[in-house]
Amino acid sequence: MTNTRTPPNSKNNRILFLFSTLCCLFTTALLAGTPTPLDPVLTTFQSGFSAAVAVRNAGDGSDRLFVVEQGGRIKIIKNGSTLATPFLNIDPLTNGGGERGLLGLAFHPDYANNGFFYINYTNSSNDTIIARYSVSAGDADVADDMSALKIISIDQDFGNHNGGDLHFSPFDGFLYIGMGDGGSGDDPCRRGQTKDPDDIILGIFNGEDCDFDTSFVNQGGNPDSLALLGSMIRIDVDNPGSNVADACGEGLNYGIPADNPFSHDINGDNDCGEIWAWGLRNPYRFGFDRNTGDLFIGDVGQNAREEVNFQPATSNGGENYGWVCREGLIANPGVACSVINAIDPIIDYPTNLGCSVIGGFPYRGPESTWQGTYIYADFCTGDLYWSIFDNSAWTGFATLIGTSSNVRGFGEDEAGNLYYVSSSQVVQISDANFTDDLIFANGFEN
């Protein structure tokens, strides 16, 4: 996480300030009454991990959970225990320091049949690699580490703001990848507002070196990939080679959906066809509503605001969320620029209440009173937050509970139960008022 700041001493003060600051955002909704606070219970589901950043399920009916460790390992929780042998270990391939390392995992929607899964990591040159692996033929709990297929590589200007998350949409089946702006401060190379490779800034700009990495190009990377930074990209991994003339990545092992908003098939210009939305600083964690396909993007702020952006499943893409000209709902005082028709976040809070928003998921598990509640967190404070959509507006949100740990990511099991990961633990979030003999849908008893 970047720009780590010491949080206020009083959690109650943070809560009060949060509501006073956000009242202007939710005035209309709050007139109808603030939603009843949730009554959560946090249960340590499994511990003993090293720098865990994500937890996922394979969607194959096995009820296993896969825990991503930043250092390069993916471990399996099976039948209540963590297996000794990692599912995958790419430690020799990645640089796991700071904001770098193995950052994301997504299982193909047809994983049960094809055995494909995808990872997002930074290599030893600090560039982003999206690669596909396969499960081994003889053991469902071990991947075939020789099966790696590079899908796309993206040049990174600096060592931070790598994004890291990736998910298949439950609505359209395409792979979405969140890319940060390339790093440093105030997006010095202006990647967040660049979608045309002809507009890529190179050389020294704003006192920073914005040139592409020669070694990246020598290894087969496309220098145009710099235009993919600061955006949400959307690719088709099942039809490689389709619309590859639009590609700013290598364009060999993936296709570009014909309805992507900047596909040449649609607008005829030179914009990167992979881009689905842009104007993002560091969408470190995002998630889809498994029922509706709606997209929630947690975008980590710099010095002023943290934000969550929303995109309905019916969107045609092309949203510009405003960075570097805007941070949350306000103009970025460090940069003189403006964005026409920038999309406002649904959630926006000041960085003195935290320092790094961790996007989560709408709850879709067995606890009926929580249905559709969006749960997310802040890395620095350890606080969990909630928000609900009611009568066409997002209602006021509040502290759900303080975890006293650094939340690094969220995940769901196959039944929709919600978890978060701290550095060493996977923790389940449950409703204290929910009664089902405390037997979870994954088959484990509390």
KAQUI-V245947 format. One record per residue. N is the residue number from 1. PSI is psi in degrees with one decimal (none if undefined). Layout:
BEGIN
<<N:PSI> <N:PSI>>
END
This chain:
BEGIN
<<1:149.6> <2:163.1> <3:45.3> <4:127.5> <5:152.6> <6:122.0> <7:160.9> <8:152.9> <9:-32.5> <10:117.9> <11:-35.2> <12:-39.3> <13:-38.1> <14:-43.0> <15:-46.8> <16:-42.5> <17:-34.8> <18:-47.7> <19:-40.3> <20:-35.5> <21:-35.4> <22:-0.6> <23:-33.4> <24:-26.6> <25:-33.6> <26:24.3> <27:-49.0> <28:-45.3> <29:-38.4> <30:-24.3> <31:-27.3> <32:-4.5> <33:133.9> <34:137.2> <35:151.3> <36:128.3> <37:146.7> <38:158.7> <39:84.6> <40:157.3> <41:132.2> <42:122.8> <43:122.2> <44:114.4> <45:-39.3> <46:148.6> <47:-178.8> <48:15.4> <49:163.8> <50:111.2> <51:52.9> <52:137.9> <53:-14.3> <54:155.8> <55:134.9> <56:160.9> <57:157.9> <58:-12.1> <59:25.2> <60:9.6> <61:3.3> <62:-14.0> <63:18.4> <64:153.3> <65:140.8> <66:121.2> <67:124.6> <68:124.0> <69:135.1> <70:-29.8> <71:-13.6> <72:3.8> <73:147.4> <74:123.7> <75:153.7> <76:131.7> <77:118.7> <78:126.9> <79:38.6> <80:3.5> <81:152.3> <82:124.1> <83:143.3> <84:-36.6> <85:124.1> <86:147.3> <87:-41.1> <88:144.4> <89:109.6> <90:24.7> <91:-41.2> <92:-15.6> <93:-15.3> <94:156.2> <95:108.9> <96:22.1> <97:155.6> <98:-124.0> <99:9.1> <100:168.7> <101:-160.0> <102:116.5> <103:-21.6> <104:157.3> <105:134.7> <106:132.1> <107:138.2> <108:142.0> <109:-25.0> <110:33.2> <111:-36.2> <112:-26.4> <113:-39.0> <114:-15.6> <115:17.4> <116:138.1> <117:160.5> <118:139.9> <119:154.6> <120:118.8> <121:160.9> <122:135.3> <123:-173.2> <124:-16.2> <125:6.4> <126:20.0> <127:155.3> <128:133.1> <129:127.3> <130:120.2> <131:149.5> <132:137.0> <133:167.6> <134:149.6> <135:149.3> <136:154.9> <137:-28.7> <138:-10.0> <139:113.3> <140:-12.9> <141:7.1> <142:131.3> <143:159.0> <144:103.1> <145:-5.8> <146:2.6> <147:6.5> <148:132.5> <149:115.8> <150:124.7> <151:-51.2> <152:145.1> <153:145.2> <154:123.6> <155:137.2> <156:134.7> <157:-42.8> <158:-174.2> <159:3.1> <160:178.3> <161:54.0> <162:0.3> <163:-126.6> <164:-22.8> <165:154.1> <166:142.2> <167:148.3> <168:133.0> <169:132.9> <170:-9.9> <171:-45.7> <172:-8.9> <173:2.2> <174:159.9> <175:124.0> <176:135.7> <177:124.4> <178:122.5> <179:130.3> <180:177.6> <181:5.3> <182:-13.9> <183:-169.0> <184:-153.7> <185:145.6> <186:29.6> <187:66.2> <188:-27.5> <189:2.8> <190:38.4> <191:-32.5> <192:-25.6> <193:26.9> <194:120.8> <195:-5.8> <196:120.8> <197:-23.2> <198:-17.7> <199:5.5> <200:128.7> <201:128.3> <202:167.3> <203:-162.3> <204:123.6> <205:133.1> <206:33.6> <207:7.5> <208:154.1> <209:110.5> <210:12.2> <211:153.6> <212:159.4> <213:116.2> <214:-40.8> <215:-33.9> <216:-45.5> <217:-39.4> <218:-24.4> <219:12.5> <220:2.6> <221:153.9> <222:119.1> <223:-21.1> <224:-14.5> <225:-16.6> <226:-27.5> <227:-8.4> <228:-11.7> <229:150.9> <230:29.5> <231:165.7> <232:120.6> <233:153.1> <234:116.2> <235:162.2> <236:106.7> <237:-6.6> <238:-11.7> <239:67.7> <240:140.9> <241:-11.5> <242:131.4> <243:32.8> <244:-16.8> <245:-20.2> <246:-6.4> <247:139.6> <248:-7.4> <249:-161.0> <250:-33.4> <251:23.7> <252:-45.5> <253:22.4> <254:164.9> <255:169.8> <256:120.6> <257:136.5> <258:-23.5> <259:9.9> <260:140.7> <261:-23.7> <262:18.2> <263:139.1> <264:-25.4> <265:-22.1> <266:-51.5> <267:-7.3> <268:9.2> <269:-163.6> <270:15.2> <271:154.8> <272:123.1> <273:-23.3> <274:-22.5> <275:129.3> <276:-41.5> <277:161.6> <278:-174.5> <279:36.6> <280:147.6> <281:-55.7> <282:83.1> <283:69.4> <284:-39.9> <285:128.5> <286:168.8> <287:154.3> <288:147.8> <289:115.0> <290:-21.5> <291:-39.0> <292:-23.0> <293:1.9> <294:147.7> <295:131.2> <296:122.6> <297:113.3> <298:115.0> <299:114.2> <300:130.7> <301:179.9> <302:-80.9> <303:-8.4> <304:-54.0> <305:149.5> <306:147.7> <307:153.7> <308:125.8> <309:150.8> <310:137.4> <311:116.0> <312:155.1> <313:-22.8> <314:-0.8> <315:146.9> <316:6.8> <317:-175.5> <318:2.7> <319:137.8> <320:115.2> <321:2.9> <322:-22.6> <323:134.8> <324:-2.0> <325:-30.3> <326:152.6> <327:110.0> <328:-130.4> <329:1.0> <330:158.4> <331:143.6> <332:112.4> <333:-17.5> <334:-5.1> <335:133.3> <336:90.7> <337:169.8> <338:157.9> <339:129.5> <340:130.7> <341:36.2> <342:144.3> <343:126.7> <344:145.4> <345:157.3> <346:-21.5> <347:134.0> <348:119.6> <349:154.1> <350:150.6> <351:-11.1> <352:-2.1> <353:-5.5> <354:-171.2> <355:-8.4> <356:101.1> <357:138.8> <358:104.3> <359:144.2> <360:-138.8> <361:151.5> <362:136.6> <363:127.0> <364:30.0> <365:-161.3> <366:-10.5> <367:101.8> <368:-30.2> <369:-14.6> <370:-0.9> <371:126.9> <372:-3.7> <373:124.5> <374:122.9> <375:130.6> <376:-173.7> <377:176.2> <378:131.7> <379:-41.5> <380:-42.1> <381:-24.5> <382:7.1> <383:140.2> <384:143.2> <385:164.3> <386:154.4> <387:145.3> <388:154.5> <389:123.0> <390:125.5> <391:46.8> <392:19.0> <393:153.1> <394:120.3> <395:170.0> <396:147.4> <397:158.5> <398:171.1> <399:126.8> <400:-51.9> <401:149.8> <402:128.7> <403:-15.5> <404:24.5> <405:164.0> <406:105.5> <407:127.6> <408:-16.4> <409:165.3> <410:162.1> <411:167.2> <412:151.0> <413:-176.4> <414:-27.3> <415:-6.3> <416:1.1> <417:144.0> <418:139.7> <419:157.4> <420:159.7> <421:136.2> <422:-168.8> <423:-40.4> <424:-6.1> <425:154.4> <426:124.4> <427:130.6> <428:139.2> <429:117.5> <430:161.9> <431:123.8> <432:-23.2> <433:-0.1> <434:127.9> <435:115.6> <436:42.8> <437:18.0> <438:30.8> <439:116.8> <440:157.3> <441:-17.7> <442:0.7> <443:-1.1> <444:142.4> <445:146.6> <446:none>>
END
